[in-house]
């Protein structure tokens, strides 16, 4: 049974309606928005995960790997590979923290900042398209509610 036939089967049953758990609704909504953003970024040769790391660095400045991992919700080994890739593309670089020489900071390069600035409108447009079923007021409410969780 394929996923679509499975979903059709579920919707055709005569079982009483059951509330969908909020966790599943949030996951499905996030997946839809991320999918739209991923398609946009893929056209630019970039991934959502790369975008999130680059955006984190532009927003927060020089950041240790552990903090990036907690912001973008990636396990350390995955983040290391991703940052290695961004370094190889000259979008970010690693530097020793002058305040604590044991710590390594990731910094965005000028090239990375320029790419970020070029991608921001594309990402915002993709997000807006994913949320176009909402009114502007609902979109604002959604943003405010999600911000309380993050």
C-alpha angles and dihedrals in degrees: 000000000000124000092254094049089046090053091047090051091051093050092048097056121107093225115132113266114268122200112252110236114255090234090060093046091051091047093050093047092048091048091053093050093043091049091054091048091046092055090051094047093044087061087058094047093253136114130226090244092052089048093051092052093046091047091049091054094047091049099043105024124218106011136180116241093246091058093046089052092054093047097047096033098233127140114250097250092051092047091050091055091045093050089047088057092048090049090051088053090051090238095120137009138200122241134177114255105246091209093053114018091196090066126078120209126203114223131189116239125221088256090052092049091050091051090047091051090051094048099045095081091046092051093045090050092050091050091048091051091050090052098040091113087071126077116242088255092052090048090053091047091049091051092049093048094047091047089059089059098044 
